[in-house]
Structure formats: structure tokens, C-alpha cells
Amino acid sequence: MSAAKFALGGAALLAMGAAYGTYHLNFERRTPVVRDATGYPISRMSVADATGCFAAKLASRTDEDARHAWARCERFLDTSGALAEFNRNFGISVGSGVAAAGGLAGLGMLAAFSGRRPRHLRGPKKLTGRANYERLARTLFREAKQSGLGLNFPPGFYMSRDRECRHLMITGGVGSGKTQTLWHLILEAYYRGDQVLILDTKGDMTAGMLACIVSLQAEKPGIWTWADLYDRTLLKPEELQALAERYYPAASQLLADPSSKTAMSILTTFKAHLPTIEALADAWGRGAEDAFSVAHWLNEGQGTGPVILQRDGRYPELSNAWISSLIGLMASHIGSPSFPESRERRVWLFLDEFPQLERMEDFSTLLDLGRSKGICIVLAAQDTSQIRARYGRDRTNAWLSMVGTHIITRMSIGEGAEDVSRALGVAEVEVAVRSRSHSGGKVSDSTSMQVQTRPVMTPSEIASELGPR
């Protein structure tokens, strides 16, 4: 009920109570006082006389018999000294009744003007306030009974362990609380002892030198470094062609004639990536003592320290090279049968500003196969349209449907808000539809009930009702 309806209804009830109370008190229990010629009180009017005179005066304006009856009552009340008290009590009682009638009439007009509120029939339903918290608590408790308690999220509640592995996505614009939400999840996972990888990066993915990498994997399994790879990239075309023949035959034909345009184009592109490899070689040298192993980290289990991948805006290509390689290796290892399924393992990947990353073909593996292997992915983006621009409509829609928990904060009106509105779904509601017809110079109004399909939240509601206030 709206505030206006509540106020009108309350005022009408109070006025009705006042009207009945004053009538009952002054005309049924404590009737007007009859006085002698000196004004001294003698007795009170009988209840029959008091109520009869009240009814006569009330109807005297519309009924002839009542007008004559009230004339007799008025003469009696005047001679008995009770007329002033009678008129005062009559005015209070009738005035309260008029106020009550006015309040009820206003309530009826407001209800007719605003129409009947839509009645939810089926489908998702938007909840607010206490009803929202109660439904959330019941849902999370029911899920936790099946798979156990998970992280403390939202604050004050605990999601289930199964919901953790169905991934999360945080969508919201700048200043909408997206980062604070992400950090709450990061700290909860870290304090529980889960493995945590935080990716904060923007940039491009670089192409790999497949023949060089495969040759090092074969000759120095487990111990080759970026410096070794850099040395291989500096080989002469003839030496590169020999490596290709042995380790990557598909490329050997392209390098068979180093003077051909095709070979020269490939070698030029190949050399263009050397600065990135050179920088990594300088950073990590030729020793593998401090090298980071994705497979070892994934297999280590609980208790390992968090891994933070930070992109340096001064060296975007360098950052993109090793970040993209790490994500690709992680996806490959997780998708391998050698990485077993687990109900207890928890590996969290927090990917802030996910659309800023260059397109990663292997990322679908993390979402598709990661759930059964304890991989929990939290994506954060300002707008889902950014993901669509990077990965295409079909893949983006598939990912949005695969994510089990969507955390939506304030967004700008646009394609992203429309995506979220579609993801929330639609509901069937029954609404009152008023119509007016004209016939024979007369106007008639009628109301009919219709079933309509409406979005749970429209894009404009997502843009205006969510986020910090």
C-alpha cells in the first residue's frame, strides 16, 4: 500500500472511531442535561429522547416528517436548557462522520485512479526489504544442507559450496561498489585457506613461437627458461627450419625457402615479438630456482599463498605475453584428465576488469570443466557488452547462462543493462486494464483482468535503483 493510501485509510478509521465514540458517549450513555428556569441541573434526557432527536435533526433536511419532529425536539431542548449542549455534541459526532466518509471516498478515488496492483502469477519475482532477506536466507540454507557451508557472502549469509563452483559475475559501473564486493570475496577465500589467483590486467595476447617452445620442451623438459627461448628465436632461418622439421613439420614447408615472400613475412612477424621474449629472459634469467609452475600450484592444495598477476601499463605487450600464457597453461592443465575432479579443492580466479584482457580461446575450458574440479571463477566487468565485443554474442550469452550467481550493481542504460534484464528473466503478472466506451451519448467505464509478461527488472530500473545511495 502506498503512503497516500495508508494515510487516507488511517485518517478515515480514526474519524469513524471518533464519530461512533462521540455518538455513543453523548447520546446513549451521557445524554444532555435538563435544567430548570434558573439553570440548575435537574436530570438527563432519556436515551430514547436523545437518540430520537438526533435522528430527527439528521434527517430534517430531506424528510418532512423528520423536520416536524425536530421542531418539537428543538422547542423541548430550548425550554429545558439542553439545546446548546445537544447542538455541540451533534456537531462533533456528525462532523467526525463526514470526515470519515470523506476519507473513505478519497481512498476509493485513489484506488480507482491508481488501479489494482499487478498480481504475480509465475516466474521470477523481485523482492525488496525484509522479504528479500528472508527469501535469501531460506534459499542459501536449503542449498547449504545439500553441499555444506561456503564463503560468508553476502555479508551475514553463507553461500553453499556448490554455488561457489558455479562461478560468480559482478557487473557494475565506476563507483557502484563492484571492487568492494570483489575484495570481500577475495579476503573470505584467502582467510579460509583457499588457493587464490587475482588477475588485474589489461592488454593483448601475443602469439607463441610453437616450434621453439616444443623443441625446448623436448630437450629441456621442466627446466627451460625464457632465456633459452630467446636464444632459440635468434637462430638463423636455416636453423629454425631444421627445428620446424623435427618438432613442428607443418611449419617446415613455409620456411623451406628463406628468400620467398611467405618465409620473409613469417620471419618478420616472428622477430617482431622478440622484445617481449628478451625482456622476460632478462627478468627470469637462466635459472629455474624461482620459476613459477602452474601445475605445481594447482596440485599443491590448500595453504599455498595467493598469486597476484599485475599488468604494468608501461609494458603492455610484455604483461600480456606472460599473463596470457599463464591463463592458457592453467586452462590446459585443468582440462586435462590428469587433473582429477574434487569436491574439496577450491581454486579461486578473481578476474577484475575481465573485458580488458585480450581474447583467450582456452577460457571456456575453465568455465566448462572447472566446476567439477573445484575451480571458482569470479568475473568483474563494467558492462556485459564489453565481453560481447571481445568474445562475440553467442559465447557471451553462453557464459552468462553458465554463471550461477550474478551480482548486479548500478549500470548505465544501454546494451549491458538490457543483457542483465534478460538474464533476470520475465514473469507473468495479472493486471487490471480499464477501458471506456461511448454509447448513446453515455460514457461507461469497465475493468478487465489481463495476463501480461513483464521483465523482472527493466533496464531503466537497473540503472536507477541499484548501487550505493
C-alpha distance (Angstrom), angle and dihedral (degrees) to the residues before:
residue distance angle dihedral
M1 . . .
S2 3.79 . .
A3 3.80 121.6 .
A4 3.81 91.4 -109.3
K5 3.81 92.9 52.8
F6 3.77 91.3 46.1
A7 3.82 92.3 50.8
L8 3.81 94.0 47.1
G9 3.77 92.8 46.3
G10 3.79 92.2 48.8
A11 3.80 92.8 48.3
A12 3.80 91.4 48.9
L13 3.80 92.0 51.1
L14 3.80 91.7 49.1
A15 3.82 91.6 49.3
M16 3.81 91.6 48.6
G17 3.78 90.0 51.0
A18 3.80 91.4 48.9
A19 3.83 92.3 48.8
Y20 3.79 94.0 50.5
G21 3.81 93.5 41.3
T22 3.81 95.6 51.7
Y23 3.83 92.4 45.3
H24 3.79 93.5 48.3
L25 3.81 93.3 45.4
N26 3.83 100.2 42.4
F27 3.81 102.1 34.4
E28 3.82 104.9 27.9
R29 3.80 106.8 29.4
R30 3.81 108.2 19.0
T31 3.79 106.7 25.0
P32 3.85 123.7 -171.8
V33 3.83 116.2 -72.0
V34 3.83 119.8 -108.8
R35 3.85 113.1 -140.4
D36 3.82 135.6 -167.6
A37 3.81 125.9 -122.3
T38 3.81 91.1 -81.0
G39 3.83 92.6 52.2
Y40 3.77 94.6 -106.9
P41 3.86 112.6 145.6
I42 3.77 113.1 -112.2
S43 3.80 106.2 170.6
R44 3.79 143.3 -41.0
M45 3.77 127.5 -89.9
S46 3.75 116.4 -97.6
V47 3.79 115.8 -101.4
A48 3.81 90.2 -117.8
D49 3.83 92.5 54.1
A50 3.84 93.1 44.3
T51 3.81 95.9 48.8
G52 3.82 91.7 40.6
C53 3.79 92.1 53.4
F54 3.83 90.0 45.9
A55 3.81 91.5 53.7
A56 3.82 92.0 44.7
K57 3.79 93.8 52.6
L58 3.80 92.1 44.1
A59 3.84 92.0 55.0
S60 3.82 98.0 33.8
R61 3.81 94.4 99.1
T62 3.80 94.4 59.0
D63 3.83 106.4 24.8
E64 3.84 125.7 62.6
D65 3.82 95.6 -154.2
A66 3.80 90.5 48.5
R67 3.82 89.7 51.4
H68 3.81 91.4 55.7
A69 3.80 90.9 45.1
W70 3.79 91.6 51.4
A71 3.84 90.8 49.8
R72 3.81 89.3 57.4
C73 3.84 91.0 46.1
E74 3.78 91.7 48.9
R75 3.85 92.4 53.0
F76 3.80 90.6 48.1
L77 3.80 93.8 47.8
D78 3.79 91.3 47.0
T79 3.79 94.8 51.7
S80 3.83 91.5 44.2
G81 3.83 93.6 50.3
A82 3.84 93.5 -119.8
L83 3.82 99.9 105.7
A84 3.82 97.0 95.0
E85 3.82 93.3 49.4
F86 3.80 91.5 44.9
N87 3.82 93.3 51.1
R88 3.81 92.0 47.0
N89 3.81 93.5 51.4
F90 3.81 91.1 42.9
G91 3.81 91.6 53.5
I92 3.82 92.8 49.8
S93 3.79 93.8 49.1
V94 3.80 97.1 43.2
G95 3.82 92.4 42.8
S96 3.80 90.7 54.2
G97 3.79 89.9 49.5
V98 3.79 91.9 50.9
A99 3.81 90.0 50.2
A100 3.80 90.4 50.7
A101 3.79 91.5 49.9
G102 3.79 90.8 48.6
G103 3.79 91.7 50.8
L104 3.79 92.5 49.9
A105 3.79 91.2 47.1
G106 3.80 91.0 50.4
L107 3.79 90.5 48.5
G108 3.78 90.3 51.4
M109 3.79 92.6 48.6
L110 3.79 91.5 48.3
A111 3.78 91.3 49.3
A112 3.80 91.3 48.6
F113 3.79 91.9 47.1
S114 3.79 95.9 47.7
G115 3.79 94.8 40.3
R116 3.76 127.9 -145.5
R117 3.79 116.2 -45.3
P118 3.81 114.1 -110.6
R119 3.81 112.8 -94.7
H120 3.81 115.6 -137.9
L121 3.79 112.8 -125.5
R122 3.81 107.8 170.8
G123 3.78 143.0 -23.1
P124 3.83 131.0 50.9
K125 3.79 117.3 -21.1
K126 3.79 129.2 -152.8
L127 3.79 111.2 -127.3
T128 3.79 128.6 -169.1
G129 3.78 137.5 -177.4
R130 3.78 121.1 0.2
A131 3.80 94.2 -10.7
N132 3.79 89.1 58.1
Y133 3.82 93.8 52.4
E134 3.80 92.6 46.0
R135 3.81 93.2 50.8
L136 3.81 91.6 46.0
A137 3.81 91.6 50.5
R138 3.82 92.5 49.7
T139 3.80 93.3 47.0
L140 3.81 95.4 48.5
F141 3.81 92.1 44.6
R142 3.81 91.5 51.8
E143 3.82 91.3 49.5
A144 3.81 92.7 46.1
K145 3.80 90.7 54.7
Q146 3.80 88.1 62.1
S147 3.82 101.8 44.9
G148 3.82 107.3 8.8
L149 3.80 135.2 -105.3
G150 3.77 118.6 -47.9
L151 3.79 133.3 -178.7
N152 3.79 124.0 -22.9
F153 3.79 97.7 -101.7
P154 2.95 133.0 170.2
P155 3.82 90.4 26.9
G156 3.78 107.5 -92.2
F157 3.81 93.8 23.9
Y158 3.81 134.4 74.5
M159 3.77 122.8 -136.1
S160 3.79 118.8 -146.4
R161 3.80 122.6 -101.8
D162 3.78 89.6 -118.1
R163 3.82 91.0 56.4
E164 3.81 89.7 52.2
C165 3.81 91.1 62.5
R166 3.79 93.5 46.6
H167 3.81 86.8 72.3
L168 3.80 130.6 -125.7
M169 3.78 134.7 -119.5
I170 3.81 125.6 -159.6
T171 3.79 114.9 -160.1
G172 3.80 124.7 -176.3
G173 3.76 145.7 114.6
V174 3.77 130.1 -102.6
G175 3.81 112.1 -56.9
S176 3.80 94.3 13.2
G177 3.82 96.5 117.7
K178 3.80 95.7 -100.1
T179 3.81 95.7 130.5
Q180 3.82 93.5 46.2
T181 3.80 89.6 53.0
L182 3.79 91.0 49.3
W183 3.79 93.2 50.2
H184 3.79 92.3 50.2
L185 3.80 89.2 57.8
I186 3.81 92.2 44.8
L187 3.80 93.2 53.2
E188 3.81 93.1 44.9
A189 3.80 91.7 52.7
Y190 3.81 92.3 44.3
Y191 3.82 94.6 49.5
R192 3.80 90.3 49.7
G193 3.80 89.3 56.7
D194 3.80 97.6 -111.9
Q195 3.78 122.5 149.4
V196 3.79 108.6 -98.1
L197 3.79 130.2 -166.0
I198 3.80 116.4 -177.1
L199 3.78 116.6 -164.3
D200 3.78 116.8 -164.9
T201 3.76 106.6 166.9
K202 3.80 147.2 124.6
G203 3.80 126.3 -165.0
D204 3.77 151.9 71.1
M205 3.78 132.7 -49.9
T206 3.78 115.3 -123.4
A207 3.76 126.0 -143.0
G208 3.79 118.2 -105.9
M209 3.80 126.4 -124.9
L210 3.78 94.3 -122.4
A211 3.80 101.0 -175.0
C212 3.81 92.6 46.8
I213 3.78 93.0 48.5
V214 3.81 94.0 46.2
S215 3.80 91.1 49.3
L216 3.80 91.6 52.7
Q217 3.79 91.1 46.8
A218 3.78 88.8 54.4
E219 3.81 97.7 42.9
K220 3.82 100.0 34.8
P221 3.79 106.5 23.0
G222 3.78 111.4 -169.5
I223 3.81 96.4 -5.1
W224 3.83 107.3 65.7
T225 3.79 117.8 115.8
W226 3.79 139.0 -161.1
A227 3.79 88.3 -96.4
D228 3.81 89.8 59.5
L229 3.79 90.5 49.9
Y230 3.80 91.1 49.3
D231 3.80 90.3 52.9
R232 3.80 90.3 52.8
T233 3.80 92.5 51.5
L234 3.84 89.7 56.9
L235 3.80 93.3 59.5
K236 3.80 120.2 118.3
P237 3.83 118.5 -97.0
E238 3.81 91.0 -105.3
E239 3.81 91.4 53.5
L240 3.81 91.7 46.6
Q241 3.80 89.2 51.2
A242 3.81 89.9 52.7
L243 3.81 90.8 51.6
A244 3.78 90.0 48.9
E245 3.81 92.0 51.6
R246 3.78 90.9 53.3
Y247 3.78 102.9 37.9
Y248 3.83 107.1 17.8
P249 3.83 110.4 22.1
A250 3.81 93.1 175.4
A251 3.80 89.5 70.3
S252 3.81 97.3 42.2
Q253 3.80 93.6 79.8
L254 3.79 90.8 55.2
L255 3.81 91.0 54.2
A256 3.81 97.0 40.9
D257 3.82 92.3 103.0
P258 3.84 108.6 37.6
S259 3.82 90.5 -169.9
S260 3.81 94.8 57.7
K261 3.80 120.3 104.7
T262 3.80 91.5 -118.9
A263 3.80 93.6 53.2
M264 3.80 92.5 44.0
S265 3.82 90.9 51.2
I266 3.81 91.8 49.8
L267 3.79 93.1 47.2
T268 3.81 91.8 47.6
T269 3.80 91.2 52.9
F270 3.79 89.0 43.7
K271 3.81 92.7 54.7
A272 3.81 92.2 46.4
H273 3.80 89.4 73.0
L274 3.79 95.4 50.7
P275 3.84 96.0 96.5
T276 3.79 89.5 61.4
I277 3.80 93.2 49.7
E278 3.81 90.8 44.2
A279 3.81 92.1 53.8
L280 3.79 91.8 50.1
A281 3.80 90.3 47.8
D282 3.81 90.5 53.5
A283 3.80 91.8 47.1
W284 3.80 98.0 49.0
G285 3.77 102.1 25.8
R286 3.77 124.1 -165.0
G287 3.78 99.7 -55.7
A288 3.78 124.2 91.1
E289 3.81 96.5 -159.4
D290 3.83 94.3 105.9
A291 3.80 96.9 30.6
F292 3.79 118.9 132.2
S293 3.79 117.8 -127.6
V294 3.80 117.0 -157.5
A295 3.80 92.1 -163.0
H296 3.80 92.5 49.7
W297 3.80 92.0 48.4
L298 3.81 93.2 49.2
N299 3.80 92.6 47.0
E300 3.80 95.4 43.6
G301 3.79 94.8 84.2
Q302 3.78 127.9 -154.7
G303 3.77 122.5 -9.2
T304 3.81 99.3 45.9
G305 3.77 117.2 129.1
P306 3.79 122.5 -103.5
V307 3.79 119.7 -91.4
I308 3.80 117.7 -139.4
L309 3.79 118.5 -166.5
Q310 3.77 108.7 -162.1
R311 3.77 122.9 -174.5
D312 3.78 117.4 -141.6
G313 3.79 109.9 -140.8
R314 3.79 90.4 -152.3
Y315 3.81 91.3 63.8
P316 3.81 106.8 32.9
E317 3.81 96.7 160.9
L318 3.78 92.6 48.7
S319 3.80 92.0 48.3
N320 3.77 92.6 47.0
A321 3.79 92.3 50.2
W322 3.77 98.7 59.1
I323 3.81 96.4 32.4
S324 3.80 92.5 52.1
S325 3.80 91.1 45.2
L326 3.78 92.0 51.2
I327 3.81 93.7 49.6
G328 3.79 90.4 47.4
L329 3.81 92.6 50.2
M330 3.78 90.7 47.4
A331 3.81 92.5 51.0
S332 3.80 91.5 47.9
H333 3.79 93.2 49.4
I334 3.80 93.3 46.5
G335 3.81 91.1 48.7
S336 3.80 92.1 50.9
P337 3.83 119.6 99.8
S338 3.81 87.1 -129.5
F339 3.81 88.2 71.9
P340 3.80 100.7 72.6
E341 3.77 128.9 -146.5
S342 3.80 116.0 -99.9
R343 3.80 137.1 -176.0
E344 3.80 92.5 -162.7
R345 3.82 102.9 44.8
R346 3.80 116.8 98.7
V347 3.80 120.1 -172.2
W348 3.80 113.2 169.3
L349 3.80 123.6 -157.6
F350 3.81 111.8 -167.8
L351 3.79 107.4 -167.7
D352 3.79 109.0 -173.9
E353 3.81 117.0 -166.9
F354 3.80 88.1 7.4
P355 3.85 96.2 178.9
Q356 3.81 89.6 61.7
L357 3.80 89.5 69.2
E358 3.77 117.2 91.3
R359 3.80 116.5 -105.8
M360 3.82 111.4 -73.0
E361 3.79 114.6 -162.1
D362 3.81 93.4 -164.7
F363 3.78 95.4 54.0
S364 3.80 93.6 92.4
T365 3.80 87.8 65.3
L366 3.79 90.4 64.0
L367 3.80 92.0 53.5
D368 3.79 96.5 39.3
L369 3.80 101.8 43.5
G370 3.78 101.9 18.1
R371 3.79 96.3 79.2
S372 3.79 96.4 69.3
K373 3.82 91.0 43.3
G374 3.80 98.1 54.2
I375 3.81 97.3 -100.5
C376 3.81 112.4 147.5
I377 3.80 116.4 -168.6
V378 3.80 124.1 -165.8
L379 3.79 113.9 -168.8
A380 3.80 121.5 -166.3
A381 3.79 122.6 -167.0
Q382 3.76 138.1 157.5
D383 3.78 92.5 -137.4
T384 3.79 135.5 5.2
S385 3.79 89.4 -137.6
Q386 3.82 86.9 70.3
I387 3.81 89.7 59.6
R388 3.79 90.4 47.5
A389 3.77 90.9 52.8
R390 3.81 89.1 54.6
Y391 3.82 102.0 39.3
G392 3.79 106.1 19.6
R393 3.79 132.5 -109.4
D394 3.81 99.4 -80.3
R395 3.79 96.6 49.7
T396 3.80 92.7 43.0
N397 3.80 92.1 51.0
A398 3.80 89.9 48.8
W399 3.80 91.6 51.2
L400 3.81 92.6 47.7
S401 3.81 90.0 54.0
M402 3.82 91.8 47.2
V403 3.81 94.2 54.3
G404 3.80 108.7 93.4
T405 3.81 99.6 -160.4
H406 3.80 124.7 40.0
I407 3.81 116.5 -168.1
I408 3.78 107.5 -164.7
T409 3.78 124.4 -170.2
R410 3.78 130.8 171.5
M411 3.80 114.6 -39.9
S412 3.77 136.0 177.6
I413 3.78 118.7 -106.8
G414 3.78 108.9 -94.8
E415 3.77 143.4 84.9
G416 3.81 92.3 -41.1
A417 3.81 92.7 55.8
E418 3.80 88.8 47.9
D419 3.82 89.6 52.5
V420 3.79 90.9 52.8
S421 3.79 91.6 46.6
R422 3.81 90.3 53.7
A423 3.81 91.3 46.1
L424 3.81 90.9 54.5
G425 3.79 88.8 55.7
V426 3.78 135.0 -144.3
A427 3.79 133.2 -76.0
E428 3.78 134.0 -152.4
V429 3.80 113.2 -123.3
E430 3.79 133.7 178.4
V431 3.80 113.1 -131.3
A432 3.79 134.3 -176.8
V433 3.80 112.0 -119.6
R434 3.81 117.6 -163.5
S435 3.78 121.2 -151.8
R436 3.81 133.4 -177.2
S437 3.79 125.9 -149.8
H438 3.81 133.0 -171.6
S439 3.79 120.6 -146.5
G440 3.79 129.9 160.6
G441 3.75 92.1 -10.5
K442 3.79 91.5 -54.4
V443 3.78 127.4 114.5
S444 3.80 120.7 -144.7
D445 3.78 129.5 -176.3
S446 3.80 124.3 -151.8
T447 3.78 136.1 179.6
S448 3.80 125.9 -147.4
M449 3.80 131.9 -179.6
Q450 3.80 118.0 -121.4
V451 3.82 132.6 -177.9
Q452 3.80 113.3 -129.4
T453 3.80 134.5 179.2
R454 3.79 113.6 -130.4
P455 3.82 134.4 173.3
V456 3.79 113.8 -105.0
M457 3.81 87.8 -126.8
T458 3.78 125.1 8.3
P459 3.83 120.9 -138.4
S460 3.80 89.9 -107.5
E461 3.82 91.2 53.8
I462 3.80 90.3 50.0
A463 3.80 89.3 52.2
S464 3.81 95.9 46.8
E465 3.82 109.5 28.6
L466 3.83 103.4 45.3
G467 3.79 134.5 73.6
P468 3.82 132.8 36.1
R469 3.81 115.8 -23.2
